[in-house]
Amino acid sequence: MPAATTEPPVTAFMLVKTTPEWLALTVQERVDAFSTQVLPVIEARTSGVRSRFYDTEFYSARVTDVWVWEAEDHHAYQLLIDALRETPFWERYFEVVDLLVGTENGYARTYGLDPVATVST
């Protein structure tokens, strides 16, 4: 029996810039806003998605944060973006500067190669 093929996970690097409205909130107000206005919508509308957040405002004036979203497939990613657009996150608290979306080692799958990666010891 041939092995089942699955769609590779989708990784999105969402480059965002904080807005004055977000920065006017206290730290606690930001935590509350994210946990009550953004997370519940994501959790209700998506599955198979996880996120990580990186601060970049120390090094870039154009992009203050990079949010890395990993979705189990393209449909889960599309549901995530639809959900985010229905929250104050999108263009109210953050300006979405760019979206860089890809699949890890796509070239290796395309050409039937082992992925090339570095390992530091």
Phi and psi in degrees as a GROMACS rama.xvg file:
@    title "Ramachandran Plot"
@    xaxis  label "Phi"
@    yaxis  label "Psi"
@TYPE xy
-66.9025  150.249  PRO-2
-66.87  143.221  ALA-3
-71.4888  137.426  ALA-4
-97.8339  141.88  THR-5
-123.791  154.518  THR-6
-68.6291  136.55  GLU-7
-68.3211  151.03  PRO-8
-59.8435  152.61  PRO-9
-106.572  130.952  VAL-10
-115.52  129.342  THR-11
-119.813  126.381  ALA-12
-98.4475  107.43  PHE-13
-99.3383  110.471  MET-14
-91.2315  120.141  LEU-15
-128.235  161.316  VAL-16
-129.048  129.659  LYS-17
-63.8004  148.672  THR-18
-99.7715  162.376  THR-19
-58.1149  -33.4039  PRO-20
-62.1897  -42.9647  GLU-21
-65.3279  -45.0673  TRP-22
-68.2763  -22.5612  LEU-23
-74.949  -16.9882  ALA-24
-78.0474  149.738  LEU-25
-71.8919  166.525  THR-26
-57.3913  -45.0545  VAL-27
-63.975  -38.3812  GLN-28
-64.8086  -34.859  GLU-29
-66.2003  -45.9544  ARG-30
-60.3266  -46.3224  VAL-31
-62.5592  -43.8851  ASP-32
-61.5954  -45.028  ALA-33
-66.0916  -43.0564  PHE-34
-76.7485  -20.2526  SER-35
-107.565  -25.9081  THR-36
-106.383  -24.0185  GLN-37
-110.002  -56.5444  VAL-38
-55.9596  -45.1197  LEU-39
-60.0451  -35.0122  PRO-40
-69.0234  -43.8141  VAL-41
-61.1238  -47.5436  ILE-42
-65.4894  -33.1694  GLU-43
-76.2843  -28.223  ALA-44
-105.72  -11.8103  ARG-45
-131.845  164.851  THR-46
-151.022  159.72  SER-47
71.1838  30.092  GLY-48
-129.329  137.11  VAL-49
-133.415  161.067  ARG-50
-137.925  156.759  SER-51
-139.618  152.367  ARG-52
-128.219  136.353  PHE-53
-127.065  130.046  TYR-54
-84.6458  130.581  ASP-55
-127.124  2.19301  THR-56
-62.4462  -16.1989  GLU-57
-73.0715  -20.2083  PHE-58
-123.433  -9.81935  TYR-59
-141.927  136.093  SER-60
-89.9173  -22.0161  ALA-61
-84.4057  -36.1079  ARG-62
-124.902  123.633  VAL-63
-96.2273  -22.2448  THR-64
-148.664  150.742  ASP-65
-121.273  121.863  VAL-66
-104.051  124.008  TRP-67
-102.795  118.877  VAL-68
-111.071  128.519  TRP-69
-114.545  121.711  GLU-70
-118.532  145.092  ALA-71
-68.2029  -19.7874  GLU-72
-164.24  176.659  ASP-73
-64.4259  -35.5404  HIS-74
-64.0318  -44.242  HIS-75
-61.1891  -39.0681  ALA-76
-64.5721  -44.5946  TYR-77
-61.8695  -40.5672  GLN-78
-63.2362  -38.8906  LEU-79
-59.7377  -50.0547  LEU-80
-63.6072  -43.204  ILE-81
-57.8051  -42.822  ASP-82
-65.0673  -46.4593  ALA-83
-60.9623  -37.3955  LEU-84
-66.7502  -17.4809  ARG-85
-95.4962  11.2217  GLU-86
-119.397  166.031  THR-87
-67.6229  -11.5163  PRO-88
-54.6165  -46.0849  PHE-89
-79.3045  108.331  TRP-90
68.7352  1.89798  GLU-91
-107.189  -55.3357  ARG-92
-87.4001  -30.632  TYR-93
-137.137  140.523  PHE-94
-91.9849  125.128  GLU-95
-80.9177  109.3  VAL-96
-80.7966  -42.0916  VAL-97
-162.869  154.945  ASP-98
-123.535  123.099  LEU-99
-114.098  109.252  LEU-100
-117.553  134.222  VAL-101
-160.009  -179.138  GLY-102
-121.634  136.901  THR-103
-64.7177  133.411  GLU-104
56.4721  35.4952  ASN-105
-57.6489  -37.441  GLY-106
-61.3286  -38.3825  TYR-107
-65.7326  -42.0106  ALA-108
-65.2628  -41.5518  ARG-109
-61.295  -42.105  THR-110
-103.628  7.7616  TYR-111
64.3067  36.3657  GLY-112
-107.697  160.064  LEU-113
-74.9573  140.834  ASP-114
-63.6163  144.572  PRO-115
-99.8494  125.297  VAL-116
-146.484  158.696  ALA-117
-98.6825  149.498  THR-118
-132.294  125.042  VAL-119
-98.6368  133.802  SER-120
